[in-house]
């Protein structure tokens, strides 16, 4: 047991920063990321006897982090009722006029190389409702396949495609208002 504690002290020292970077990337919230990394170490400590050393400790901890992240999103997705469709519909229930969305030029194809655009895009992504942001990050940023995203989120494929469609519309409108409108 004493050796077990010494090993964990070393793991916390050696791997906390890498786990924190990954958790922060996945969650985009420092407090949630810190809590998740703490949960990873608690779970690793509890299941240390099952660690056979077939992988590096960091690989094992990252795997635990992946599972904890999926649990976090599942819980958050099921319990968070903050989505409002008012953004897309007018008071009569009809789709809002999409005439404000303009064609983007071929010059806009290299925008991800522009740090200012990337910052604006990140702000727009963070403004998505949590129930939309999570699948968008998993699908587009983590490049997970739709069935995996559906499984991790506990949603149907139809629901995923609707979420992605609505998210793209909101992201486009946000970029129109916060980048393209300002640039012109």
N, C-alpha and C positions, 0 to 999 in steps of 0.2 A: 504494500500500500504506500509506503514512504517513497519507493522508487516510482510508483504510479504518479504521485503528486509532483515529484521532481520533473518527470517527463512532461506533465501538463504545464507546469510553470514555463518550461522551455518552449513548448508548442505555442503557448499564449504569446510569449515574447517574439518567437520567430514568425508566426503566421497571422497575427491579428491584423497587421496592416494590409496584407494581400486579401484577406477575407473581407475587411472593411471596404476596400476599394471595389471589390466585386459586389458586395451587398449594396453599397451606395449606388452603383451603376444600375443594379436591378430594381431598386426601390425608389431612388431619387429623393429620399428623405433621410437625413442624417440620424434622427432619433430612432426611426424604424430600423435603419441599418445597424445601429449600435445594439439595439435589442436583439436583432436577428443573429448577429455575431455572438452575442452572449448565449443565446439559445443553442447555437452550434456547439460552443465549447461545453455547455452543460450536457447536451446530448452525447457528445463525443466522450466526455468523462464517464457518463453512465454506461455507455456501451463499449468502453475501452477493452474489456475482456474479449470482445468479439473481433477486435482489430487484429488481423493475422499478419499484417506487414506485407501483404501482396502488392500494395501500392505505397507511394510515399504518404507521409502524414498529411501533407498539404492536399494531395489528391483526395484522400479520404475525407478531410474536412470540407473541401469544396463540394464533394458529393452530398454531404450532410447539408451544406448551405443551399444547394440546389433543391433538395427536398423540403427544407424549411421555408424557402422562398415560395415554392408551389403551395405549401400549406397556408402561408401568409396570404397569398393572393386568393386562394379558394375561400378562406374565411372572410377576407375583406370583400370579395365579390358577392358572396352570399348575404352579407350583413349590411352592406352599404347601399342605401336607397337614395343616393344623391343625384341620379340621372334625371335631367329635365329635358324633355323634347321641345320645350318652348323655343329653344334656339332655332329650330328648323321650321316651326309652324307658326302661322299668324293666328289671330284671335278667332278666326272662323274654322281653324283646323286644316287649312290649306297650306301646301308648301310655300315658304317665303320665296319671293322673287329671286331667282338666281342670276338675273341680268347683271348684277354687280360683279359676278365672277367673270373675269376677262381671260382671253387667251394669253398664255405665256409665250414669249418668243423663244426662238432656238438659242438665243444668247443666255437664257436662264438655265441651261442644262448643266452648267458647271458651278452652280450656286453653292453646293456643299463644300467647295474649296474656299468659300468666303467666310471668314470667322464671324463677321457680323450677322450674316444670314444664318449661320449655324446657331448662333445665340438666339436669334429671333425664333428659329424653328424649335429649339429646345423649350423656349417659353411657351410657344403655342402647344407643344406636346404636353407640357406640364399643366396647361389650362384645361385639358380634356377631363371630363368626369372620370373618377377613379375606375368605374366599371368599364370604361372605354380604354383608358390609358394602359391598363394592365394587358389586355389582349393585344393592343397595338404594339407594345414593347416586346411581348413574347413573339409575335408573328413577324414584325418588320425588323426590329433591332436584334433580337435573339435568333431570328431566322428559323424559328421552330415551325414544323409542318402543322397544318390546320388540325389534323386529328389529335396531335399532341397538345396543342393549345386548348382544344375542346375538352380533352381529358383532364388537363391540369386545372382548367377553370370550372369544370363541371357544367359546360354549356353545350348546346346542340350546334352542329355546323351551320344551320340557318341563322341561329342567333349570332354566331361569330361573324358571318358575312355581313349581317345587318350592322353590327357594332363597327366593323372595319369600314363599311360604306359611310356610316354617319360620322365616324372619326375623320375620314378623309375629307368629307364636306366641311367639317368644322375646322380642320387644319388648313384647308384651302382658304376658307373665309378669313381665318386669323392671319394667314400670310398675306392675303390681299390687303387687309387693313393695316397690318404692322410692318410690312416690308415693301410690297409693290406699290401701294398707294403713296408711301413716303418717298420712294425712289423716283417716282414720276413727277 
